[in-house]
Amino acid sequence: MMLKKEGAIINGANAHLWAELLVNQTEIPSLQVLENLLKVAALLQKYKDTLFKGAPVTITSGWRSFNYNKKIGGAPQSYHVKGMALDFTVSGISPAEVQKILDPVHKGGLEYAPTWTHIDIRPENTRWLKPQS
Ligand SMILES: [Zn+2]
């Protein structure tokens, strides 16, 4: 994984843009946050390439500054603030299906949100908002 001049993370043919990882943000993340973002983005890239068979992934929330997270009513201890969490959708695969695919393999946090999937790289395995049926 390396950085291109335009700011894209290049990893094979499928690249996640910094713009996606920093969606809606106006502040500069710390180096620690950037390192965390690279880790969680690499993990999502791996899921995309293998489990999602390369289907396009859209990141709907990546890093959130403390102020932004507060403004949108995010949990104060949100892993998004640490750059350790991503919310995303996968083109052609419903969130429920994505969550079913990830449940047995993902180490960390996995939220069964109705219209997106949240993953984070906290040390322990956690699942919340269990599937509707
Ligand atoms: Zn989230």
Residues whose N, C-alpha, C, O or C-beta is under 5 A from the ligand:
A	BS01	ZN	A85 L86 D87 H118
